[in-house]
Amino acid sequence: MRQALLHPTKPGAVILLAVSVLLTFGIASIYVTDTHYAAGNDGPANAARQFVYVLAGTALAWVMLRIGYHAVARHAYAIFLIAVLALVPLFVAKLTHSSFGGLTPPRNGAYRWIQLPGFQVQPSEFVKIAFVIALAWYLRYRKNYRRFFGLLLPFVLSAVPLTLILLEPDLGTVVLMGPVLFVMLFIAGARVRHLLVIGLLGLAVMPFAWGQIKGYQRARVTAVLLQSQALRHDVIEHPDKYEGFVTRRQALEWAASSGFQLVHSKNAIGSGGALGQGWGKGVYVTHPLLPDRHNDFIFAVIAHQWGFAGALLVVLCYVMIVVAGARIASATTEPSGRLMAIGLVTLIAMQAFVNIGMSSGLMPITGMTLPFVSHGGSSLLSGAVAVAPLISVSQHRPFMLAASPFEFTAIDTRSVHPAEQPTRVPGEVTPWSPTRDPTHSATVRH
């Protein structure tokens, strides 16, 4: 049964509550982080702009709730194609080193944004949502990915947007979409041994990939390892041992170059203590010691102002979203809805994990924003686009007169000896299987 639009289900209400708390943390932190020294905008102006993005995201989410997730999913391939095509101008701009009259303005050598009247759009933020929706629609009734070579098509199709995004370059989004693909394939029923083989093949090509990525990208990875004073000392004393991996100069200049943001981010987090310095207080709020503190490193600012308590509350909000999303998926027997919910929850969780790990010095700096908290229109709008289908799935839960999705009854019983085949009871409902025509599945709404 479809729930009233303004009365979401219990897990949907939990998600809305968590997102509201995160948005409040974000706007409050952006308001007090003056960026006038860097971009000509002060904190209040950035916060006002963020509030406008919140209103726009709310309107967009409301429209998607009115449409319903299944209506969106039916156009999944067209949505995915449009999203991928939006990456093409950025790819051409990167190859030609042209901004096309300001349409694709570069930022620190990266071509990730398309300039529209009054605001910029980052297409990669929306590609990852379109990727989840398209993959959920593709996997919903298929069985070929139960075989090793059947996994090739999802990976090949994923390689197209991943390559375009990587060339912008935007390594963070590429790192994010990989785990989402694996999780969705696993939930859909792909065999673990096949996924492990593909994962091992990926690890095998990493030495080759290491030589192909840019020097500054390698420096971001080594910066995390160089946090170890013992390693820095060893590199300085025996640079030949680390040739091709890190240089003596990088070890000597780590704190002032590749490790600069890590040092100050960890200092900001640690100096917050249990309850923090207070809203708008503390050296990392009043002084521009931490670059990108209003977007990429906003978690460090939150911990600095509100201490361990504030940081823990932020983490708990993401845990609430993940738990509520998992509950929505587990209560949904319609395959595309279940896969979409799992994919979107994984996407939000992985992005939060990468950003918090980056701010804490546990992961390389990738430019990944903190969902619903960091400053940025594309990030906030893509978050709204991710949350709306989750709530929509919880409101539209068709009950299928069938077994749970992705049990693959018809496939798995083929290897069973005929004498061990289960006997069907007359009048018993036949379990759903991916070999059955989905259009003949009886459904009722509850």
N, C-alpha and C positions, 0 to 999 in steps of 0.2 A: 504494500500500500504506500502511495506517495505521501510523504509527510508535508505539512504546510511549509511554505517557503521560509517564513520567518520563525519557524519552530523546528529547528534541526533535531535530529536524534541525539541521544545522550553522548555517544562518542563525537558526534559533530559539534555539540556544544562545548565539549572539552577542548577540541581543536580551536574553536573560536576564542575561548578564554585564553588559551596559551598564546595564540597569535596576538591577541589584544595586549597582553602583558609584554610581549617582545616588542611590539610597535611602540609602546609607551617608553620602554627602556631606550629604544633607538632614538626617538625624537628628543627625549630629555638629554641624552648624551650628545647628540648632534648640536643641540641648542647652545651648549656651553663650550664646544670645541671650535674656537675661532680659527678659520682657515684663510683669513684675509691676507696673511703673509704669502700664501702659496697660489691662490686662485682668484683673488679679488672678491671673495664672498666671505661674509662673517657667519658665525654660528646661527644667530636668529634667522638670517635669510635662508641658510641651508635647511633649518628646521621647518620653516614655512613651506619651502619647496617640497620637503619630505611629506608634510601633512597633505599637500595637494596630491602627491603620488598615492598616499593612503586613500584619499577620496576616490581617485581614479581607479585604484585597484579594487576598492569596495564595489564600485559601479560595475566593473568588469566581472567580478565574481558573481554579483547579483544576476547579470545577464546569463552567465554560464549556468547558474542554478535554475533559471527559468527555462533554459533550453534542455537541460538534463544531460548527464554524461553519455548516455547511449546515443543520443542524436549527434553529439560531438564525435563520438567514436566512429560512427558510420562514415564520417568524412575524414577519418584519420590519415589516409594516404595523401589526400589533397592538402591537408594542413601540413603534413610533413614535407611534401614537395615544395610548398610555398616557403616554409621556413628554411629549407636548404638553399633554395634559389636566392634568398636574401643574403646568403653568405657569399655568393658569387661576386658581387661588386667589391667586397672587401678583399677577396682573393685577387682580383684583377688589380685593385689599387696597390696591394702589397707587391705584386710582380712588377708593376710599372712605377712604383714609388710616386703615385699621383693621388692627390686629394679630390680630383675631379671638381674643381671649383668650390671646395669646402663640403662636398657631399660625404666624403669619407675622411674626416680629419684624423691624422695620425696622433698618437699620444705615446711618448717615450718609445717611438719606433714601431708601435703596434697599431694595426688597422682593425679595430674591433667595433667601431661605432659608425652609424649612419646618421648624418645630421638632417633632421626634419625641422620645419618651422617651429622655433621655440624650444625644442628639446632634442636630445640624442637618444637613439635606440641601439641597444647591443643585441644583434640577432641571435648570438650564441645562447643567450639567456632563455630564449623561447624555443630554440632548436631542441634543447634537452627535454622540455615538456612535450613537444611534438613527437620526439623520439619515443618517449614512454607510451604515449597514446597509440602511435602507429604499431609499436612492437606488441602491445597488449591486444590490439585488433588482429594482428597477423597470427599470433600464437593461440588464439582462443579455441580453435577447433582443429588444429593441425596435430599430426603425430610424427611427421618426418624428422623433427628435431630429437626424437628418441634415438635416432641413429647418428653416428659420428658425422658423416658427410651431410646429414640434414641440418647440422648446425652452421654449415658454411654460409648459407644465404643470409641469416640474421647478422653474422659477423661481417659479411661483405657489404650489406646495406648499411651497417653501422660505420664501416670504414670511410664511406663517402663524406658524411658530415664531420666525422672526427678528423679526417685529413684536412678539410677546408678550415676547420677551427684551429688545428695545430699550426697551420701556416700563417695565421693572423699576426703573431702567434698567441695562443691562449691555452697553455699547457694545463691549467687548472681544470677547465671544463672537460678536457679530454680524460684527465685522471678521474674525474667524477663519473663520467658516463660508462666507463669500463665496468666498475662494480655493479652498476644498475643493470647492465645487460646480463651479467652473470647471475644475479639474484633473480631476475625475471625468468630466465631460462630454467633455473633450478626449480622455482615455484611451479612453472608450467610443466615440469616433468622430465627435463633433460637429465640424462644419466650423469651421476657425479663423476664417474671415471672419465667420461668424455670431457667434462668441464675441467677436470684436473689435467688431462693431457694438453688441452688448449692453454691452460695456465702455465704449464711447464714449458710449452713451446714459446710462450711470451717471455718467460724468464730467460730462455736460451738466446733470444735475439737482443736482450737488453745490452750486452757489451757492444753490439753493433750500433744500437740506437744511441748509446752514450757518446759515441764518436760523431754522430750526426746532429745532435742538438747544439744549440748556440752556447757560446762560452759563458754568457751571463746566466743561462739556465742551469748549466753544470755548477756554477758558483753557488746557486741557491741550494742545491742538494748538498754540496760539500760544506756550506756554511752551517748546516745543522750538525754535521759530524765534528766540525772544528770547534764546537762549543766545549769539547773536551780539551782542557789545558794540556793534558798528557799527550794527546794526539798532535796538537799544535807544536809542542816542544819537539816531538819526534820528527815531524815534517821539517822543522827548521834545522834540526841537527842532521837528518838523513833525507834530503830532498830526492835523491835518486830512487829511493824505495817507492815513492809515490808519483813517479813520472807518469803523465797521462791522466792522473786523477786530480791532484791538487799541487800547486806550486808553493815554493818557500815564501814567495812574496805574499800570496794569499793568506798564508798562516800568520805572517808578521803583521799584516794590515787588516786582519779579520774584524777586530772590534770597531774599526773605523770605516769599513767598506761593506763586505758581504754580510757581516754579522751585526751591523749597526742597528737595524730594526729589531733583530732578535734580542739584543742586549737591552734596549730600551723597553721593548714590549714586556719582557720578563721582569724588568725592574718596576714597571708600572703595575703589573699584577701583584708582585711580591710586596710592594709598598702599600698596597691597600689593606693588608692585615685582615682582621676578622670582619670589621664593619665598614672599612674604607675611610677615605678622607672627607667624605661628604659631597653632596651634589655641587658641582661647579668649583670644587676645591682640589688642591693637590697640584704639584708642579707639572704633571703630565696633562693637566687640563688647562692651566693658566699659561703654560709655556709650550712653544712648538718643538718639543724634544722628540716626538714620535711622529714620523711621516705617516700620512694616510690614516690618521687616528679616527677620522669620522666615517671611514668605510671599512677597509681591510682589517684594521687593528682596533675596531671599536670595542671588541671584547676586553682588551687590555684596559681601555678607558673605563668600562663598566666596573671591572674588578678594582681599579684604582679608586673610583668614587664610592662604591658600595661594598668593597671588600669581598671576602670569601662568601658571605651571605648573598650578595647580589649576583656573583658569578654562579653560585649553586642554583639560584632561582632561575637564571637563564637556562642552565643545563636541564633543570627539571621541566621547563616548558617544552624543550625539544623531546624529552622523554615522554611527556604527556601526548605530544603529537604522534610519536611513533607507536605508543601503546594503543591510542585510540584508532589510529590508522590500521594497525594490525587487527584490532577487534572488528573494524568495518570489513576488512578483507576476509576474515575467518567466518563472518556471518553472511557472506555473499556467495551464492552458488553459481551465479552467472559468470562465466569464465572471463570475459573481457573486463568486467567490473572488478573482479578479484585481482587480476593482473595489473590493472591500472592503479588500484589502490596500493598494492605492494610496490610497484615501480615508483610512484610519487612519494610514498613514505621513505623509501630507500634514498631517493634523490635528496629530499630535505635533510634526512639524517646524515648522509655522507657529506653534504655541503657544510652543515654545522660542525661535523667532526673535523673536517679538513681545516676550516677556519680557526676553530678553537685550538686544534693541534698546532697550527701555524703560529698563532699568537703565543702559545706556551713553549715554543721551541722544540716541539716534538715532530714537526713535519716541515718540509721546505716551503718557502714563501711562494705562493702561486697566484696571488691576486684574487683569491676566492672571497666573496663577500659573505657576511653572516646573514642568513635568511631572516627577513622581516625586521632586521635591526640596522644593518649598514645603510649609509646614505647612497641613493641611486634609484632612478626611476625604473630602469629595466629590471633590476634585481627585485624591486618591490612588486612590480606588475607581474613578473614571472612567478613570484611567490603566491600572489592572488590566484593566478591561473592554475597553480598546482593544488591549492587548498580547495578551490571550488569543486573540482571533480570528486575529491575525497568525500566531501559532504554530500554531493549529489548521489554518489554510490550508496551512502548510508540511507538516503531518502528514497531511492528507487531500488529496492532489493527484490527482483523477481525470484520466486521460489520455483526451482525446477524439480519436476517429479523424476528425480534421477539421483545417482550417486554423486558424491562430491566431485568437483571438476578435477581433471588431470589424474584420475586414478588408473586410466588406461586398462580397464578390465579386459577388453577384447584382445589387446596386444599381449598382455602378460600371461593370459591363460593358454596361448598357443603353444607354449613350451611345456605345458603340463600334460602328463600322460592321460590318454582318453579315459581310462578307468577312474582318474582322479578329478575329472571335470565336474563342476557343481551341477546338481540336478535342479532344473527349474520347476518351481511349484506352479501349477495352473492358476492363472489369474494374477500372478506376481508381476509387479511393474519391472520392466527390463531396465537395468542400470544404464545410465548415459555413458556413451563412449565417444571418442573423437572420430570414430569411423561412421557414426550415425549422422544423418542429415540434420543439421541443427534447426532447420526450419520446421521439423516435425516434433521438436521437443515441446512437450506440454508444459506450460508455465501458468502460474497463478500469482497474483500479487497479494502480499500480506502486509 
